[in-house]
Amino acid sequence: MPSSNKDSNHHNKLQSGHHYEELAALFFEQNGYRILEQNWRHGKKEIDLIVTKDNLLVFVEVKSTSTSQFGHPSEKIDRQKIINITETARHYLLDNNIENYDLRFDVVTFIRGKLEHYPGAFEAID
């Protein structure tokens, strides 16, 4: 049975998302960070990238769009998304017994393929 356009669009979106996550990982590596995890999951929640440099541990959300017609990709990161990322980051820290690191939440966006990096884009929410 042929796949529907909806299935095809979902598949293309996933491929595009992974492509931009790879580009974001490359960006961090080129800037002296070490990639610890890509697409780290806890249950249904996920953190796109977890990177480290010196005593800094960074949780990264990657967003992309092919047009700015519907707003900046960072605007898709609402309060609930921040809560989910914060909760998932806590599980990562507990699961990996990580202590005594400075923590930061970054956002990397791509608009028509152009990377923008927002270090410390948001604070953890309980």
C-alpha positions in Angstrom: 0.0 0.0 0.0 1.5 3.4 -0.9 2.3 5.8 1.9 0.0 8.8 2.2 1.3 12.4 1.8 0.9 12.8 5.5 3.2 9.8 6.2 5.6 11.1 3.6 5.6 14.7 5.1 6.2 13.2 8.6 9.1 11.1 7.3 10.6 14.2 5.5 10.2 16.3 8.7 11.9 13.7 10.8 14.8 13.4 8.3 15.1 17.1 8.2 15.1 17.3 12.0 17.9 14.8 12.3 19.9 16.6 9.6 19.7 19.8 11.5 20.6 18.0 14.8 23.7 16.6 13.1 24.6 20.1 11.9 24.1 21.5 15.4 26.3 18.7 16.8 29.0 19.6 14.3 28.7 23.2 15.3 29.3 22.4 19.0 32.2 20.0 18.1 33.8 22.8 16.0 33.5 25.1 19.1 35.3 22.7 21.4 32.4 20.8 22.9 32.2 17.1 23.3 28.9 15.4 22.2 27.6 13.2 25.0 24.2 12.3 23.7 22.0 12.8 20.6 18.3 12.3 21.0 18.5 11.2 24.6 15.1 9.9 25.7 13.3 9.4 29.0 9.9 7.9 28.3 8.3 9.9 25.5 10.4 13.1 26.2 13.7 13.8 24.4 16.6 16.1 24.5 18.1 16.7 21.1 21.7 17.2 22.1 23.7 17.0 25.4 27.2 18.5 25.1 30.0 19.3 27.5 33.0 21.6 27.6 35.2 22.0 30.7 32.8 22.0 33.7 29.7 23.0 31.6 27.0 20.6 30.7 24.6 21.9 28.0 21.2 20.6 27.1 20.3 21.7 23.5 17.0 22.0 21.8 17.2 22.2 18.0 14.4 23.8 15.9 14.3 24.5 12.2 12.0 26.0 9.6 12.3 26.6 5.9 10.5 29.9 6.2 10.0 32.6 8.8 6.4 33.0 7.6 5.0 31.4 10.8 7.4 33.0 13.2 10.9 32.2 14.5 11.5 28.5 15.2 12.5 29.4 18.8 8.9 30.6 19.4 7.8 26.9 19.2 9.6 26.4 22.6 6.8 27.2 25.0 6.5 26.9 28.7 5.4 23.2 28.5 8.4 22.4 26.2 10.7 24.0 28.7 9.1 22.0 31.6 9.6 18.8 29.5 13.2 19.6 28.7 13.9 20.5 32.4 12.3 17.2 33.6 14.2 15.1 31.1 17.5 16.9 32.0 17.0 16.0 35.6 16.5 12.4 34.7 19.7 12.5 32.7 21.6 13.9 35.6 20.2 11.3 38.0 20.5 8.3 35.6 24.2 9.2 34.9 25.0 10.2 38.5 26.2 13.7 37.3 27.0 16.3 39.9 29.1 19.5 40.2 28.6 20.7 36.7 27.4 24.1 35.6 24.2 23.6 33.6 22.9 25.5 30.7 19.9 25.2 28.3 20.7 26.3 24.7 18.6 26.6 21.6 19.9 26.2 18.1 17.7 27.3 15.3 17.9 27.0 11.5 16.0 29.2 9.2 16.5 28.2 5.6 19.6 26.3 6.7 21.2 29.3 8.6 22.3 28.4 12.1 21.6 30.6 15.1 22.9 29.7 18.5 21.2 31.0 21.7 23.3 30.1 24.8 21.4 30.1 28.0 18.1 30.5 26.1 16.0 29.6 29.1 16.2 28.7 32.7 15.0 25.4 34.2 11.3 25.3 35.3 10.1 23.1 38.0 
